[in-house]
């Protein structure tokens, strides 16, 4: 077989190109297309044929040498020296977006899974069409597991059938339980409605100095409406005036209001509006931000957050894979009170 046909590099993948090259060669060994003693193209030839930097190819070969799959002889080049490990864990990891807290999930997941696992990492930017394309293109690539975060801005109705086509023992959903998924599969998820209600209840004392609570929830968002329902239920039960702000740019920030910001970009706009109005954060106006990140511990003496444990989300997903488990693990929000409230 032409070895160049075995090696694929997907520009849409977040996985480094050198790992994609290495994984393609390893897959060729696993499937019997490459055998012990077979020669590999030179670094120059592979770089030219795949339009890759020489450093990328060299790094891929070095990675395979460290794994014991590839060897080299000075003046003769690279060749297959070992058999592929049996039962290799190959993960198709599909996130809706890249962000500070999603990086925490990925880092914890990769670390807990260990260096022997192969992870192909893709981002679909909350776009259902791209989600479908990536999943349809990769479903038959010999993955042992599909770990997927299912969040869409629109058009995600067809995701249910796509996810149901995946063998359930290979499927792990992260962050959100998609409706209509049948069978027994693994999940590490948030209960958005119940968790925001509980987090706001824990913040009741500092919230009591504000007359009104407003949540910034654009009409065009991937966030589950369960968040909105939990917010409205809390305000009703504890008699807070409340409002849903769909256009933050048109919002006039007023004293006596606490804001809940779901998006990082909205948090920046909101804080700028508060400072421009000359209002004191944490006294005249309160702010709660969704999803904790290290930066929020520092800026403006600390931003109050309600957030799930993203490190645990990654480690639990890895544990489900390693143990072959189909547990459903709900991770509650944690309220972290800081000066902004």
SVG drawing of the C-alpha trace seen along z (x, -y; Angstrom):
<svg xmlns="http://www.w3.org/2000/svg" viewBox="-42 -58 67 65">
<polyline fill="none" stroke="black" stroke-width="0.4" points="0.0,0.0 1.2,-3.6 2.2,-4.8 1.2,-8.4 -2.4,-7.2 -2.2,-5.9 -1.1,-9.3 -3.8,-12.0 -3.5,-15.4 -6.8,-17.2 -6.5,-21.0 -9.6,-21.2 -8.1,-19.1 -6.7,-20.8 -4.4,-17.7 -0.9,-18.8 0.1,-17.7 3.1,-15.7 0.7,-13.6 -1.7,-13.1 1.2,-11.8 2.4,-9.5 -1.1,-8.3 -1.7,-7.6 1.4,-5.4 0.5,-3.6 -3.0,-2.9 -1.3,-1.5 0.7,0.9 -2.4,1.8 -4.4,2.6 -1.6,4.7 -0.8,2.2 2.7,1.6 4.7,4.5 7.9,5.0 10.9,4.1 8.9,1.9 10.7,-1.3 9.2,-4.7 9.7,-7.7 12.5,-10.1 11.8,-13.2 12.3,-15.3 10.0,-13.1 7.2,-12.9 7.5,-16.7 7.2,-17.3 4.4,-14.9 2.2,-16.1 3.2,-19.8 4.4,-19.7 7.3,-21.3 10.3,-19.1 10.3,-19.7 6.8,-18.3 7.8,-15.0 10.9,-14.7 8.9,-15.2 6.4,-12.5 9.2,-10.0 10.8,-10.8 7.5,-10.3 7.2,-6.9 10.7,-5.9 10.0,-6.7 7.0,-4.4 9.2,-1.6 7.2,-1.4 9.8,-3.0 13.6,-2.7 16.3,-4.3 19.7,-3.4 22.1,-6.2 22.3,-6.4 19.3,-4.0 16.4,-6.0 13.4,-5.0 11.5,-1.7 8.9,0.2 10.6,2.1 7.7,3.1 4.1,4.2 1.3,1.8 0.1,2.3 -3.1,4.4 -6.2,2.8 -4.9,-0.7 -7.1,-3.5 -8.0,-5.9 -10.2,-8.8 -12.2,-11.1 -12.6,-14.2 -15.1,-16.8 -15.6,-20.1 -18.0,-22.8 -15.5,-25.6 -12.0,-26.4 -11.9,-28.4 -10.0,-28.7 -12.2,-26.3 -12.4,-23.8 -8.6,-23.8 -8.8,-22.7 -11.0,-19.8 -8.7,-18.8 -5.5,-19.0 -7.0,-17.0 -8.5,-14.4 -5.2,-13.9 -3.2,-13.7 -5.5,-11.2 -5.8,-9.0 -2.0,-8.8 0.6,-9.0 -0.2,-5.6 -3.7,-6.8 -4.1,-8.5 -6.4,-11.6 -7.7,-13.3 -9.1,-16.6 -11.6,-18.7 -13.5,-21.9 -16.8,-22.6 -17.5,-26.1 -21.1,-25.4 -21.8,-24.9 -24.0,-21.8 -23.0,-21.5 -19.3,-21.3 -20.2,-18.9 -22.0,-16.6 -19.1,-16.8 -16.5,-16.0 -18.4,-13.1 -19.4,-11.6 -15.9,-11.8 -14.3,-10.2 -16.8,-7.6 -15.1,-4.7 -11.5,-5.6 -11.1,-2.9 -11.7,-4.9 -12.3,-3.1 -14.2,-6.0 -16.1,-9.1 -16.0,-11.9 -18.4,-14.7 -19.7,-18.0 -23.1,-18.6 -23.8,-22.4 -25.2,-24.2 -26.3,-27.7 -28.9,-26.4 -29.9,-23.4 -28.7,-20.8 -31.9,-18.7 -30.2,-16.2 -27.4,-15.6 -29.6,-13.0 -29.5,-10.5 -25.8,-11.1 -25.0,-10.3 -27.4,-7.3 -25.4,-5.9 -22.3,-5.6 -22.0,-2.3 -23.1,-3.2 -20.2,-1.5 -17.9,-3.9 -19.9,-7.1 -19.2,-9.5 -21.1,-12.8 -19.5,-15.7 -21.0,-18.9 -24.5,-18.3 -26.9,-15.3 -28.3,-15.5 -32.0,-14.6 -33.2,-11.5 -30.0,-9.4 -30.9,-5.8 -29.0,-2.9 -26.4,-2.7 -23.5,-5.2 -21.2,-7.2 -21.7,-10.9 -20.1,-13.6 -22.5,-16.5 -24.0,-19.6 -27.6,-19.9 -28.0,-23.5 -31.4,-24.3 -30.9,-22.8 -27.3,-24.0 -27.8,-27.7 -30.7,-27.7 -28.5,-26.1 -25.6,-28.5 -27.8,-31.6 -29.3,-30.3 -25.8,-30.0 -25.2,-33.6 -28.5,-34.8 -26.9,-36.9 -24.7,-39.1 -27.4,-39.2 -29.9,-40.7 -28.3,-44.2 -29.5,-44.4 -33.0,-45.1 -32.8,-43.5 -30.9,-40.6 -30.4,-40.5 -29.0,-37.6 -27.3,-38.4 -28.7,-35.8 -28.5,-36.7 -31.2,-35.4 -28.5,-33.7 -26.6,-31.5 -25.5,-27.9 -26.2,-28.0 -29.0,-25.7 -32.3,-27.4 -32.3,-25.3 -29.9,-28.1 -32.6,-30.7 -35.3,-28.6 -33.3,-28.0 -32.6,-31.7 -36.3,-32.7 -37.3,-30.0 -34.8,-31.4 -35.9,-35.0 -39.6,-34.0 -39.0,-31.9 -37.0,-34.6 -38.9,-37.6 -36.2,-39.3 -37.1,-41.7 -35.5,-40.1 -34.8,-40.7 -33.3,-38.9 -30.9,-41.1 -30.6,-40.0 -28.6,-43.0 -25.9,-44.0 -24.7,-46.9 -28.2,-48.6 -28.2,-48.0 -27.9,-51.0 -26.2,-49.8 -28.0,-51.0 -27.1,-51.1 -28.8,-48.3 -28.5,-45.7 -26.6,-42.4 -25.7,-40.9 -25.0,-37.3 -22.8,-37.1 -22.5,-33.8 -20.0,-34.8 -16.4,-36.0 -16.9,-38.7 -20.0,-40.0 -18.2,-40.1 -15.6,-42.5 -18.4,-44.8 -20.3,-44.7 -17.3,-45.6 -16.4,-48.5 -20.0,-49.8 -19.8,-49.7 -16.5,-51.5 -17.6,-54.1 -20.7,-54.8 -18.5,-55.4 -20.2,-52.7 -18.3,-50.6 -18.2,-46.9 -19.4,-44.8 -21.3,-47.7 -23.4,-49.7 -23.4,-46.9 -22.8,-43.2 -21.4,-40.7 -21.5,-36.9 -19.6,-35.3 -20.3,-31.8 -17.4,-29.4 -14.4,-30.0 -10.9,-30.7 -7.6,-31.6 -7.9,-35.2 -11.2,-35.8 -9.5,-35.3 -7.3,-38.4 -9.1,-41.0 -10.8,-43.8 -9.9,-42.1 -11.8,-39.0 -14.9,-38.1 -17.6,-36.0 -18.2,-32.8 -20.5,-29.8 -18.8,-27.0 -18.5,-23.3 -15.3,-21.5 -13.8,-21.3 -10.6,-19.5 -12.8,-16.7 -14.9,-16.6 -11.8,-15.7 -10.5,-13.2 -13.9,-11.5 -14.2,-11.2 -10.8,-9.5 -11.8,-7.2 -14.9,-6.1 -12.7,-5.1 -10.1,-3.3 -12.7,-1.4 -15.0,-0.7 -17.8,-2.4 -21.1,-3.8 -21.8,-5.8 -23.7,-9.1 -21.8,-11.6 -23.5,-14.9 -21.0,-17.6 -22.7,-20.4 -21.8,-24.1 -19.6,-25.6 -20.1,-29.2 -16.9,-31.1 -17.7,-34.4 -15.3,-37.3 -15.3,-41.1 -17.5,-41.6 -20.7,-40.7"/>
</svg>
